[in-house]
Amino acid sequence: PVLLSGKFLVSLCLASSSVRWCTISDEEQEKCQRLKQECFSQQQSKDFPELICVRKTDHLECITAIKVSGSTTTSYHAIAVVKKGTISSLEDLKGKRSCHTGFKRSAGWLIPVGTLVSKNLLNWSGTESGPPTLFSYIHLFFIADSAEERAKFELLCYDGSRRSVDEYENCYWARVASHAVVARSVDGRTDKIWELLSYALEQMKQKQSRCQLFKSPQDSGKDLLFKDNVIGLIQVPEGADAELYLGPKYCAAIQNLKRGISCPLERIDQDPDTPERITWCAVGKAEKSKCDVWSAQSNGAIQCAAAETTDECLIKIIKREADAITLDGGHIFTAGKCGLVPVLTEIPRKYELTSGYFAVAVAKKSDTDINWNTLRGTRSCHTSVGRTAGWNIPMGLINKQNNLSCRFDTFFKESCAPGAPLESTLCKLCKGSGGEGGLSEKYKCKPNSNEMYYSYGGAFRCLIEVGQVAFIKHTTITEFTQGQNRPAWASGVTSSDFVLLNQNGERCPYDKYERCHLAKVCRHAVVSRPERAEVKLFGGQGTQNDVFHMFQSDAKDSLFKDGTECLAVPNENTFEKYLGQEYLESLEQITKCSPSGNNLRLR
């Protein structure tokens, strides 16, 4: 378990009544003792943990103490600053002298050196005894978001271009996780650590409080225990380990500096005589079954990894246990925040929109009293929490227009929103795998194809069987109500049995989506890690089309949308450009609903 902070340090926990904090200098030890007196002296609860300051010589000794004795903003940009007009490309760095924050430090060493190694601009044997001999830059230094005398300097970007020092958000070598408080992964007692720190934060808010958790005494030093410029702490989401917290670029940089050294992040190199393989991540049983057929027909070019949720797939890709997955816009946003990039985009058949699709709200034509303004207290059906048409767009609008303060489960009477907490009203309408018994309950409200009401088809089925409004994309109605291969659950309805709900209260025919929609959003895309973006995902052999239909599924929309004609390389090479500014702004609003970054908050 990890807690975010402004400085990398370690907290040590032993007895149930204490939190032991590791310090690495006399100044830090003095500040720790002062915090104990000034922040916690008035706390009388016998269950409240006692702060104990433990002096060690360095971070390594602190970490050893945690392992042996059991004694623990969220990121910044690593940038390269050069004197204006002196460096025009990464290749120009050779033969210059460099300035670094410190050997093995993130922004000053690991990121720049690891990046240059990965780009084959620097030979590096893997030794950690000292700097490589090719280093002799002048004009260049690596720092974390600070540059004095700005007019004299400019940034050297990851791609070799240059920008002004104020444009660091678009010109950085890696986004580095904030310094963190760490504890043992087993019995790390982060709840007690968080309780202790939360109390100190509350004490800081009091007027004339002597409790200063972050600011170091002027006569003692700088950045003691925490960075001096920290303004708060947040908890890392449950399940986030060091690999996920640091991110793929940072981990890749470390790997490049540890060649020949055992590293838990490294994937075993493939035999050079073996064709490039891609490991596709499949969510749920239906996708795994389709992926297995694909793998068999690809002559080994495709391998399959299985996961229960999209988030689990993203974790596998970040950890290099998988390479790619197809995502909708909401999950592309999450993937992008984790350092992944869009590499292919789905191109729909000619009769569909080529630039994206419409997110729509659908009701039964017979429910004449239901419109956008009367949705409160109705039964709702969603594709999944975190997805674009089924959650982010409608719930973002509803949250804003009704001042819900992110209390989403207070608006609808009952819902099926796969991915929501099982005990909430947002899962009441979900059916699991159908039928009766424990197996059905096991999959209830799971965000994968094992839940009957998952994704576009599932949300539409939910509307037909138990719901009053469904949030889907504009083609879903015709996909399931027209043609000869309609599922049994849609056999008794026609397209004209449904209407679209406009935000002005209007009820529109099902085919008037260009006028009656909630938003127009981007197509689904394949995402992968940046270093895998150049790999041809499907090789040159293709597949046996009469045996394997890539864009058709027994279970609707498995791996790819069934309405897809082909895949193409997108013009936009970042998730921000791919999603577009308007959608990004709406996503930023709904993700603020949870301090841990989840798209859901309940009572």
Summary of the structure (lengths in Angstrom):
residues: 603
radius of gyration: 26.8
end to end distance: 25.2
largest distance: 80.4
contacts: 1932
relative contact order: 0.11
helix: 31%
strand: 19%
